[in-house]
Amino acid sequence: MNHLTEITGQPVRDKSHRLRQMVTILTLETLDELADAWENDGLTWRLTGGEVKAVLSQRVEFDRQQISALTL
């Protein structure tokens, strides 16, 4: 991260956390796993609920209505 900060001249830690959270969302096997992580992991989510749902909507195996019904 220090190297990327030096190259870009901008802090990248927040962007890195956001990207890591997107990867987490994309590797979930069920929507229940997301609910557990969102509520109980003790993480400070850098993504908003709307952004999480947008990432989830890229997954073809998850039902769009179930994604919309999530409370994040």
N, CA, C and O atoms as a GROMACS GRO file, in nm:
protein
  288
    1MET      N    1   0.083  -0.118   0.000
    1MET     CA    2   0.000   0.000   0.000
    1MET      C    3   0.087   0.125   0.000
    1MET      O    4   0.055   0.224  -0.066
    2ASN      N    5   0.197   0.119   0.074
    2ASN     CA    6   0.287   0.235   0.074
    2ASN      C    7   0.340   0.263  -0.065
    2ASN      O    8   0.350   0.378  -0.107
    3HIS      N    9   0.374   0.156  -0.136
    3HIS     CA   10   0.426   0.173  -0.272
    3HIS      C   11   0.321   0.237  -0.362
    3HIS      O   12   0.352   0.329  -0.438
    4LEU      N   13   0.198   0.190  -0.355
    4LEU     CA   14   0.092   0.248  -0.438
    4LEU      C   15   0.066   0.393  -0.400
    4LEU      O   16   0.038   0.476  -0.487
    5THR      N   17   0.074   0.425  -0.272
    5THR     CA   18   0.055   0.562  -0.228
    5THR      C   19   0.165   0.651  -0.285
    5THR      O   20   0.139   0.763  -0.328
    6GLU      N   21   0.289   0.600  -0.285
    6GLU     CA   22   0.400   0.677  -0.341
    6GLU      C   23   0.383   0.700  -0.490
    6GLU      O   24   0.409   0.809  -0.540
    7ILE      N   25   0.340   0.597  -0.561
    7ILE     CA   26   0.324   0.607  -0.706
    7ILE      C   27   0.212   0.704  -0.743
    7ILE      O   28   0.229   0.788  -0.831
    8THR      N   29   0.099   0.692  -0.675
    8THR     CA   30  -0.017   0.773  -0.712
    8THR      C   31  -0.021   0.909  -0.643
    8THR      O   32  -0.088   1.001  -0.690
    9GLY      N   33   0.050   0.920  -0.532
    9GLY     CA   34   0.046   1.045  -0.458
    9GLY      C   35  -0.083   1.061  -0.379
    9GLY      O   36  -0.112   1.169  -0.327
   10GLN      N   37  -0.161   0.954  -0.369
   10GLN     CA   38  -0.287   0.957  -0.297
   10GLN      C   39  -0.294   0.837  -0.203
   10GLN      O   40  -0.240   0.731  -0.234
   11PRO      N   41  -0.360   0.853  -0.090
   11PRO     CA   42  -0.377   0.736  -0.002
   11PRO      C   43  -0.468   0.633  -0.070
   11PRO      O   44  -0.570   0.669  -0.128
   12VAL      N   45  -0.431   0.506  -0.062
   12VAL     CA   46  -0.508   0.402  -0.129
   12VAL      C   47  -0.569   0.302  -0.030
   12VAL      O   48  -0.637   0.208  -0.072
   13ARG      N   49  -0.546   0.322   0.097
   13ARG     CA   50  -0.596   0.226   0.197
   13ARG      C   51  -0.747   0.210   0.189
   13ARG      O   52  -0.796   0.097   0.190
   14ASP      N   53  -0.822   0.320   0.182
   14ASP     CA   54  -0.968   0.310   0.176
   14ASP      C   55  -1.013   0.238   0.050
   14ASP      O   56  -1.104   0.155   0.055
   15LYS      N   57  -0.950   0.269  -0.062
   15LYS     CA   58  -0.986   0.203  -0.187
   15LYS      C   59  -0.955   0.054  -0.180
   15LYS      O   60  -1.029  -0.028  -0.235
   16SER      N   61  -0.846   0.020  -0.114
   16SER     CA   62  -0.808  -0.119  -0.097
   16SER      C   63  -0.912  -0.193  -0.012
   16SER      O   64  -0.949  -0.306  -0.044
   17HIS      N   65  -0.959  -0.130   0.095
   17HIS     CA   66  -1.061  -0.192   0.179
   17HIS      C   67  -1.190  -0.213   0.100
   17HIS      O   68  -1.253  -0.318   0.112
   18ARG      N   69  -1.228  -0.114   0.022
   18ARG     CA   70  -1.349  -0.125  -0.058
   18ARG      C   71  -1.336  -0.240  -0.158
   18ARG      O   72  -1.429  -0.319  -0.175
   19LEU      N   73  -1.222  -0.250  -0.224
   19LEU     CA   74  -1.199  -0.356  -0.321
   19LEU      C   75  -1.201  -0.492  -0.252
   19LEU      O   76  -1.259  -0.587  -0.306
   20ARG      N   77  -1.140  -0.503  -0.136
   20ARG     CA   78  -1.138  -0.629  -0.060
   20ARG      C   79  -1.281  -0.670  -0.022
   20ARG      O   80  -1.315  -0.788  -0.026
   21GLN      N   81  -1.363  -0.573   0.014
   21GLN     CA   82  -1.502  -0.604   0.049
   21GLN      C   83  -1.580  -0.649  -0.074
   21GLN      O   84  -1.666  -0.737  -0.063
   22MET      N   85  -1.553  -0.589  -0.190
   22MET     CA   86  -1.618  -0.634  -0.313
   22MET      C   87  -1.581  -0.778  -0.345
   22MET      O   88  -1.666  -0.857  -0.385
   23VAL      N   89  -1.454  -0.811  -0.327
   23VAL     CA   90  -1.409  -0.948  -0.350
   23VAL      C   91  -1.480  -1.044  -0.254
   23VAL      O   92  -1.521  -1.153  -0.294
   24THR      N   93  -1.493  -1.004  -0.129
   24THR     CA   94  -1.563  -1.086  -0.031
   24THR      C   95  -1.705  -1.114  -0.078
   24THR      O   96  -1.752  -1.227  -0.072
   25ILE      N   97  -1.773  -1.010  -0.124
   25ILE     CA   98  -1.912  -1.024  -0.171
   25ILE      C   99  -1.918  -1.118  -0.291
   25ILE      O  100  -2.009  -1.201  -0.301
   26LEU      N  101  -1.823  -1.105  -0.381
   26LEU     CA  102  -1.824  -1.187  -0.502
   26LEU      C  103  -1.790  -1.333  -0.476
   26LEU      O  104  -1.817  -1.418  -0.560
   27THR      N  105  -1.730  -1.363  -0.361
   27THR     CA  106  -1.693  -1.502  -0.331
   27THR      C  107  -1.789  -1.571  -0.235
   27THR      O  108  -1.766  -1.686  -0.197
   28LEU      N  109  -1.895  -1.504  -0.195
   28LEU     CA  110  -1.993  -1.565  -0.105
   28LEU      C  111  -2.066  -1.679  -0.176
   28LEU      O  112  -2.088  -1.676  -0.296
   29GLU      N  113  -2.101  -1.780  -0.098
   29GLU     CA  114  -2.178  -1.890  -0.155
   29GLU      C  115  -2.328  -1.868  -0.139
   29GLU      O  116  -2.407  -1.916  -0.222
   30THR      N  117  -2.369  -1.796  -0.034
   30THR     CA  118  -2.511  -1.771  -0.012
   30THR      C  119  -2.530  -1.627   0.036
   30THR      O  120  -2.435  -1.564   0.084
   31LEU      N  121  -2.651  -1.578   0.023
   31LEU     CA  122  -2.682  -1.444   0.074
   31LEU      C  123  -2.681  -1.442   0.227
   31LEU      O  124  -2.657  -1.338   0.288
   32ASP      N  125  -2.707  -1.556   0.288
   32ASP     CA  126  -2.702  -1.564   0.434
   32ASP      C  127  -2.561  -1.534   0.487
   32ASP      O  128  -2.546  -1.475   0.594
   33GLU      N  129  -2.460  -1.573   0.412
   33GLU     CA  130  -2.323  -1.542   0.452
   33GLU      C  131  -2.300  -1.392   0.456
   33GLU      O  132  -2.228  -1.342   0.543
   34LEU      N  133  -2.360  -1.320   0.363
   34LEU     CA  134  -2.345  -1.174   0.364
   34LEU      C  135  -2.412  -1.114   0.485
   34LEU      O  136  -2.357  -1.026   0.550
   35ALA      N  137  -2.531  -1.162   0.516
   35ALA     CA  138  -2.602  -1.110   0.632
   35ALA      C  139  -2.521  -1.130   0.759
   35ALA      O  140  -2.515  -1.041   0.844
   36ASP      N  141  -2.459  -1.247   0.772
   36ASP     CA  142  -2.375  -1.274   0.889
   36ASP      C  143  -2.255  -1.179   0.893
   36ASP      O  144  -2.223  -1.123   0.998
   37ALA      N  145  -2.190  -1.163   0.781
   37ALA     CA  146  -2.071  -1.077   0.776
   37ALA      C  147  -2.108  -0.931   0.801
   37ALA      O  148  -2.036  -0.860   0.870
   38TRP      N  149  -2.219  -0.887   0.745
   38TRP     CA  150  -2.261  -0.747   0.758
   38TRP      C  151  -2.292  -0.712   0.904
   38TRP      O  152  -2.257  -0.604   0.951
   39GLU      N  153  -2.356  -0.804   0.973
   39GLU     CA  154  -2.402  -0.775   1.109
   39GLU      C  155  -2.302  -0.815   1.218
   39GLU      O  156  -2.294  -0.747   1.320
   40ASN      N  157  -2.228  -0.921   1.198
   40ASN     CA  158  -2.154  -0.979   1.308
   40ASN      C  159  -2.002  -0.977   1.296
   40ASN      O  160  -1.933  -1.012   1.392
   41ASP      N  161  -1.948  -0.939   1.185
   41ASP     CA  162  -1.804  -0.951   1.166
   41ASP      C  163  -1.725  -0.845   1.240
   41ASP      O  164  -1.603  -0.859   1.256
   42GLY      N  165  -1.789  -0.740   1.284
   42GLY     CA  166  -1.716  -0.634   1.349
   42GLY      C  167  -1.638  -0.548   1.249
   42GLY      O  168  -1.556  -0.465   1.288
   43LEU      N  169  -1.664  -0.570   1.121
   43LEU     CA  170  -1.597  -0.491   1.018
   43LEU      C  171  -1.661  -0.354   1.007
   43LEU      O  172  -1.781  -0.337   1.031
   44THR      N  173  -1.582  -0.258   0.970
   44THR     CA  174  -1.638  -0.130   0.931
   44THR      C  175  -1.652  -0.135   0.780
   44THR      O  176  -1.553  -0.128   0.707
   45TRP      N  177  -1.773  -0.148   0.735
   45TRP     CA  178  -1.796  -0.159   0.591
   45TRP      C  179  -1.773  -0.024   0.525
   45TRP      O  180  -1.830   0.077   0.566
   46ARG      N  181  -1.691  -0.024   0.422
   46ARG     CA  182  -1.664   0.096   0.346
   46ARG      C  183  -1.764   0.112   0.231
   46ARG      O  184  -1.776   0.219   0.173
   47LEU      N  185  -1.835   0.003   0.201
   47LEU     CA  186  -1.937   0.006   0.096
   47LEU      C  187  -2.071   0.037   0.158
   47LEU      O  188  -2.102  -0.008   0.269
   48THR      N  189  -2.151   0.113   0.088
   48THR     CA  190  -2.286   0.139   0.135
   48THR      C  191  -2.374   0.017   0.103
   48THR      O  192  -2.335  -0.070   0.025
   49GLY      N  193  -2.490   0.013   0.164
   49GLY     CA  194  -2.584  -0.095   0.135
   49GLY      C  195  -2.619  -0.102  -0.013
   49GLY      O  196  -2.630  -0.211  -0.070
   50GLY      N  197  -2.636   0.013  -0.075
   50GLY     CA  198  -2.666   0.018  -0.218
   50GLY      C  199  -2.552  -0.036  -0.303
   50GLY      O  200  -2.575  -0.104  -0.403
   51GLU      N  201  -2.429  -0.005  -0.264
   51GLU     CA  202  -2.312  -0.056  -0.338
   51GLU      C  203  -2.300  -0.207  -0.322
   51GLU      O  204  -2.266  -0.277  -0.418
   52VAL      N  205  -2.328  -0.257  -0.202
   52VAL     CA  206  -2.324  -0.401  -0.180
   52VAL      C  207  -2.427  -0.470  -0.268
   52VAL      O  208  -2.397  -0.572  -0.331
   53LYS      N  209  -2.546  -0.415  -0.275
   53LYS     CA  210  -2.651  -0.474  -0.358
   53LYS      C  211  -2.613  -0.467  -0.506
   53LYS      O  212  -2.644  -0.558  -0.582
   54ALA      N  213  -2.548  -0.360  -0.547
   54ALA     CA  214  -2.504  -0.348  -0.687
   54ALA      C  215  -2.401  -0.455  -0.720
   54ALA      O  216  -2.405  -0.513  -0.829
   55VAL      N  217  -2.309  -0.481  -0.629
   55VAL     CA  218  -2.210  -0.586  -0.652
   55VAL      C  219  -2.280  -0.722  -0.655
   55VAL      O  220  -2.252  -0.805  -0.742
   56LEU      N  221  -2.370  -0.745  -0.560
   56LEU     CA  222  -2.443  -0.871  -0.556
   56LEU      C  223  -2.524  -0.895  -0.684
   56LEU      O  224  -2.539  -1.009  -0.729
   57SER      N  225  -2.575  -0.788  -0.742
   57SER     CA  226  -2.657  -0.803  -0.863
   57SER      C  227  -2.575  -0.852  -0.982
   57SER      O  228  -2.632  -0.893  -1.084
   58GLN      N  229  -2.444  -0.849  -0.970
   58GLN     CA  230  -2.357  -0.902  -1.076
   58GLN      C  231  -2.352  -1.054  -1.072
   58GLN      O  232  -2.307  -1.118  -1.167
   59ARG      N  233  -2.396  -1.111  -0.961
   59ARG     CA  234  -2.397  -1.256  -0.945
   59ARG      C  235  -2.525  -1.313  -1.004
   59ARG      O  236  -2.634  -1.279  -0.958
   60VAL      N  237  -2.514  -1.396  -1.104
   60VAL     CA  238  -2.633  -1.449  -1.172
   60VAL      C  239  -2.706  -1.554  -1.089
   60VAL      O  240  -2.824  -1.579  -1.114
   61GLU      N  241  -2.638  -1.615  -0.991
   61GLU     CA  242  -2.703  -1.721  -0.914
   61GLU      C  243  -2.788  -1.668  -0.799
   61GLU      O  244  -2.860  -1.745  -0.736
   62PHE      N  245  -2.781  -1.538  -0.771
   62PHE     CA  246  -2.862  -1.480  -0.664
   62PHE      C  247  -2.985  -1.413  -0.724
   62PHE      O  248  -2.977  -1.341  -0.824
   63ASP      N  249  -3.098  -1.437  -0.662
   63ASP     CA  250  -3.224  -1.380  -0.706
   63ASP      C  251  -3.229  -1.230  -0.678
   63ASP      O  252  -3.199  -1.187  -0.566
   64ARG      N  253  -3.266  -1.153  -0.776
   64ARG     CA  254  -3.269  -1.007  -0.762
   64ARG      C  255  -3.366  -0.961  -0.653
   64ARG      O  256  -3.340  -0.862  -0.584
   65GLN      N  257  -3.477  -1.030  -0.638
   65GLN     CA  258  -3.574  -0.992  -0.535
   65GLN      C  259  -3.517  -1.016  -0.396
   65GLN      O  260  -3.540  -0.937  -0.304
   66GLN      N  261  -3.442  -1.125  -0.380
   66GLN     CA  262  -3.379  -1.151  -0.251
   66GLN      C  263  -3.272  -1.046  -0.221
   66GLN      O  264  -3.257  -1.004  -0.106
   67ILE      N  265  -3.199  -1.004  -0.322
   67ILE     CA  266  -3.098  -0.900  -0.304
   67ILE      C  267  -3.166  -0.770  -0.263
   67ILE      O  268  -3.121  -0.703  -0.170
   68SER      N  269  -3.274  -0.735  -0.330
   68SER     CA  270  -3.346  -0.612  -0.298
   68SER      C  271  -3.404  -0.614  -0.156
   68SER      O  272  -3.414  -0.510  -0.092
   69ALA      N  273  -3.440  -0.732  -0.109
   69ALA     CA  274  -3.502  -0.744   0.022
   69ALA      C  275  -3.402  -0.738   0.137
   69ALA      O  276  -3.441  -0.725   0.253
   70LEU      N  277  -3.273  -0.746   0.106
   70LEU     CA  278  -3.172  -0.742   0.212
   70LEU      C  279  -3.178  -0.609   0.286
   70LEU      O  280  -3.194  -0.503   0.225
   71THR      N  281  -3.165  -0.614   0.416
   71THR     CA  282  -3.156  -0.491   0.496
   71THR      C  283  -3.011  -0.475   0.540
   71THR      O  284  -2.961  -0.550   0.624
   72LEU      N  285  -2.947  -0.378   0.482
   72LEU     CA  286  -2.806  -0.351   0.511
   72LEU      C  287  -2.788  -0.212   0.567
   72LEU      O  288  -2.676  -0.172   0.597
   0.00000   0.00000   0.00000
